[in-house]
């Protein structure tokens, strides 16, 4: 099995920034403020893709007049 075909659950800061559509510095700032959970192994920071999805979900602003859950 090729490594490229396996979808990684834990992403590097650069991959997580691309996933979120933000700069690495903006993501690192959110990590420093502890707005996102992360795992640190030695000097390496990894961010769970499920945590990124939760972050996006919690920071989604519904359109005006939306009567759904919130």
C-alpha positions in Angstrom: 0.0 0.0 0.0 1.4 3.4 -0.9 1.7 6.1 1.7 0.0 8.7 -0.5 -3.2 6.6 -0.6 -3.6 6.6 3.1 -5.4 9.6 4.5 -3.6 10.8 7.5 -5.6 11.6 10.7 -2.9 13.7 12.3 -1.6 16.6 10.2 1.4 18.8 10.4 0.9 22.6 10.9 1.5 23.3 7.2 -1.0 20.6 6.1 -3.5 21.7 8.8 -3.2 25.3 7.6 -3.9 24.2 4.0 -6.9 22.1 5.3 -8.3 25.2 7.1 -7.4 27.6 4.3 -5.4 29.9 6.5 -1.7 30.8 6.9 0.6 28.8 9.1 1.3 31.8 11.2 -2.4 32.3 11.9 -2.8 28.7 12.8 0.3 28.8 15.1 -1.3 31.8 16.8 -4.5 29.9 17.4 -2.4 27.0 18.8 -0.5 29.4 21.1 -3.8 30.7 22.4 -5.0 27.1 22.9 -8.0 27.6 20.6 -7.2 24.2 19.0 -6.1 21.0 20.6 -2.8 19.6 19.4 -0.4 16.8 20.1 3.3 17.5 20.5 5.8 14.7 20.1 9.3 16.1 20.8 9.4 19.3 18.7 6.8 18.1 16.2 3.3 19.4 16.4 0.4 17.3 15.0 -3.2 18.3 14.8 -6.1 15.8 14.6 -8.2 16.2 11.5 -11.3 15.6 13.7 -10.3 18.6 15.9 -10.0 20.7 12.8 -13.5 19.6 11.7 -14.8 20.5 15.2 -13.2 23.9 15.1 -14.7 24.6 11.7 -18.1 23.4 12.9 -18.0 25.5 16.1 -17.0 28.6 14.2 -19.5 28.4 11.4 -21.9 31.3 11.3 -25.3 30.5 9.9 -26.9 32.8 7.3 -29.4 35.4 8.4 -32.9 34.0 8.8 -31.6 30.5 9.3 -34.0 28.6 11.7 -31.8 25.4 12.2 -29.9 24.2 15.1 -27.3 26.3 16.7 
